[in-house]
Amino acid sequence: MRSRIRHMGKTTAGLAVLSLAMVATGAHAQNKSQSPALDNISIWLGGYYANNDTTIGAATPDRTTKGSVNLEHDLDFEKRKTVPRARLDFLIGEHQGFSFDYYEVDRSHSKTLNEDINFLGQPFDATARVKGDLKFNFGSAAYKWWFGTGDDVFGVGLGAAYYKVRGSISGSASLNGDSVSDSASTSASAWAPNLQLGWRHAFNDQWRMYLNASGVKKSGGKLNGHIWDAALGVEYFPWKNVGFGAEYAYTQIKLHQDKRDYDLDLDMKLNGPAAYVRVRF
């Protein structure tokens, strides 16, 4: 928990420093031809209370031996987990700019098994005490073009995304009076192209609605697959530069890792409401 807070603190500090630097170097006042749905600088800090459905599978290259574990069903991981998230958008001119996004899924749980499972290619017998860990990091950066000058604008962004997966399980059991233990783990990361789509609507200076969608797809390499993300939300600014955002988000992560002795698959779905503190300039 402390490491997550420190990590989010570093992320928040980095966003703040970058924003202040841009303001200091001459971020322009909003031009009359710029849509009221866009800000020169936009910051989101918060997260979403996600419902999780996560399955990790392992199989030999010839698929003769395989197994899978659902973290929520087999290891009793909590279905709902708060996922911290931070975003930063800033314009260069009136209709284009950069967009950054970062979130982290960090889950861990222990239980005594009541049935046999196979995790990361390693069998664990019933009655074993096991501890599972899963951590997924995602960050993206894209250059985005916005079309429109009225209350509605549509955006298209192209960029790159970095993601990293770390998973492990350790177990111990008593057999004929002797204690036996075993463990399995994996870690992999990759870069992939990122496509972003967006829509913004301004009802007035205080209320807005937005739709974000993005996709990452990688076909080659040792860690490949796709990541889809979508969110529909509203923003309310009771003050000129500070407000609140609420959205419903959905994320699907399907990744495949090629290893020497066996292959791994991660199928993770997240969905739920999100809340953010919004800062704009």
C-alpha positions, -999 to 999 in steps of 0.1 A, spaced: 0 0 0 28 24 9 46 16 -24 15 24 -43 10 57 -25 46 66 -32 42 57 -68 10 78 -72 28 106 -54 56 105 -80 31 104 -108 11 134 -93 43 154 -88 55 147 -123 22 159 -138 22 190 -116 58 199 -126 50 194 -163 19 215 -161 37 244 -143 65 242 -167 41 246 -197 24 275 -180 57 292 -173 68 287 -209 38 305 -223 7 283 -224 -17 306 -243 -51 319 -232 -80 302 -248 -86 316 -283 -121 325 -294 -119 299 -322 -110 272 -297 -139 250 -286 -152 256 -251 -151 218 -247 -113 219 -246 -88 233 -221 -52 244 -227 -42 220 -199 -64 193 -183 -55 171 -154 -74 141 -140 -64 125 -107 -84 97 -92 -94 62 -101 -122 38 -106 -139 12 -84 -135 -16 -109 -152 -50 -110 -125 -75 -118 -127 -108 -138 -92 -122 -143 -81 -156 -157 -45 -167 -161 -38 -197 -183 -7 -218 -191 -1 -244 -218 28 -263 -233 36 -252 -269 19 -283 -283 -12 -276 -261 -11 -312 -247 -9 -299 -212 -27 -268 -200 -45 -253 -171 -60 -220 -159 -69 -201 -127 -96 -175 -123 -83 -152 -95 -118 -143 -82 -133 -178 -83 -103 -201 -75 -82 -179 -52 -110 -157 -38 -96 -124 -49 -119 -95 -42 -141 -88 -72 -139 -50 -67 -107 -31 -64 -99 7 -67 -76 13 -96 -56 45 -93 -54 65 -125 -39 98 -138 -44 116 -171 -29 148 -186 -39 166 -218 -25 198 -231 -29 217 -263 -3 231 -287 -23 257 -306 -60 254 -307 -68 220 -322 -39 196 -314 -18 185 -285 -6 156 -263 -25 132 -242 -10 110 -214 -26 82 -194 -14 59 -166 -31 33 -144 -20 4 -122 -37 -28 -111 -21 -43 -80 -38 -74 -64 -28 -100 -38 -46 -126 -18 -40 -158 2 -63 -188 8 -64 -225 15 -74 -244 -16 -104 -267 -16 -96 -282 -51 -66 -287 -73 -55 -259 -95 -28 -253 -121 -11 -219 -122 17 -208 -145 23 -244 -154 26 -255 -118 1 -278 -101 -11 -270 -66 -30 -297 -46 -62 -291 -26 -55 -282 11 -24 -262 1 -21 -227 14 -14 -204 -15 -7 -168 -21 -12 -151 -55 0 -118 -67 -8 -99 -99 5 -65 -110 -3 -47 -143 10 -13 -152 -1 7 -183 10 40 -196 4 57 -229 13 89 -248 -4 101 -279 -5 132 -302 -41 141 -307 -59 162 -333 -93 178 -324 -118 187 -351 -145 213 -345 -148 248 -329 -183 247 -314 -197 230 -284 -188 195 -299 -153 184 -309 -140 150 -321 -105 138 -315 -81 113 -331 -48 104 -314 -18 83 -324 10 73 -301 26 45 -281 18 25 -250 39 6 -225 26 -22 -204 41 -46 -179 27 -78 -163 40 -95 -131 23 -126 -117 33 -151 -90 19 -178 -68 35 -196 -38 20 -225 -19 28 -247 11 12 -279 24 17 -307 49 24 -341 35 29 -371 59 40 -347 86 64 -329 63 60 -293 50 64 -289 12 63 -257 -8 64 -246 -44 61 -214 -64 59 -200 -99 62 -165 -113 65 -145 -145 73 -110 -156 71 -94 -190 67 -60 -206 63 -45 -241 57 -14 -262 29 -12 -287 11 13 -310 -18 32 -295 -49 46 -312 -72 70 -294 -106 84 -302 -125 111 -283 -156 133 -282 -162 164 -260 -194 184 -255 -197 216 -235 -232 224 -221 -218 255 -205 -187 267 -188 -194 244 -158 -209 212 -173 -194 189 -199 -197 154 -213 -171 133 -229 -164 99 -244 -129 83 -246 -119 52 -264 -84 37 -271 -69 5 -283 -35 -12 -282 -27 -42 -304 6 -60 -307 9 -91 -329 46 -101 -326 71 -104 -298 72 -124 -266 43 -104 -251 15 -98 -275 -23 -92 -276 -46 -63 -272 -59 -38 -247 -92 -19 -252 -104 9 -230 -136 31 -231 -152 56 -208 -183 78 -208 -183 106 -183 -194 141 -172 -175 170 -156 -186 197 -133 -165 228 -124 -180 247 -95 -148 268 -96 -130 282 -126 -99 259 -125 -110 230 -102 -138 206 -105 -149 170 -105 -153 142 -130 -174 110 -129 -174 83 -156 -182 47 -162 -152 28 -176 -145 -6 -193 -111 -21 -199 -103 -55 -215 -68 -68 -214 -59 -100 -234 -22 -108 -235 -2 -138 -246 34 -145 -234 57 -170 -252 80 -188 -229 105 -216 -235 87 -244 -218 51 -231 -218 29 -202 -229 9 -179 -207 -24 -161 -213 -39 -132 -193 -75 -124 -197 -86 -95 -175 -117 -74 -176 -123 -43 -155 -155 -22 -154 -170 2 -130 -176 38 -119 -147 63 -117 -143 96 -99 -116 123 -105 -105 156 -92 -102 178 -123 -78 207 -128 -79 229 -159 -61 260 -172 
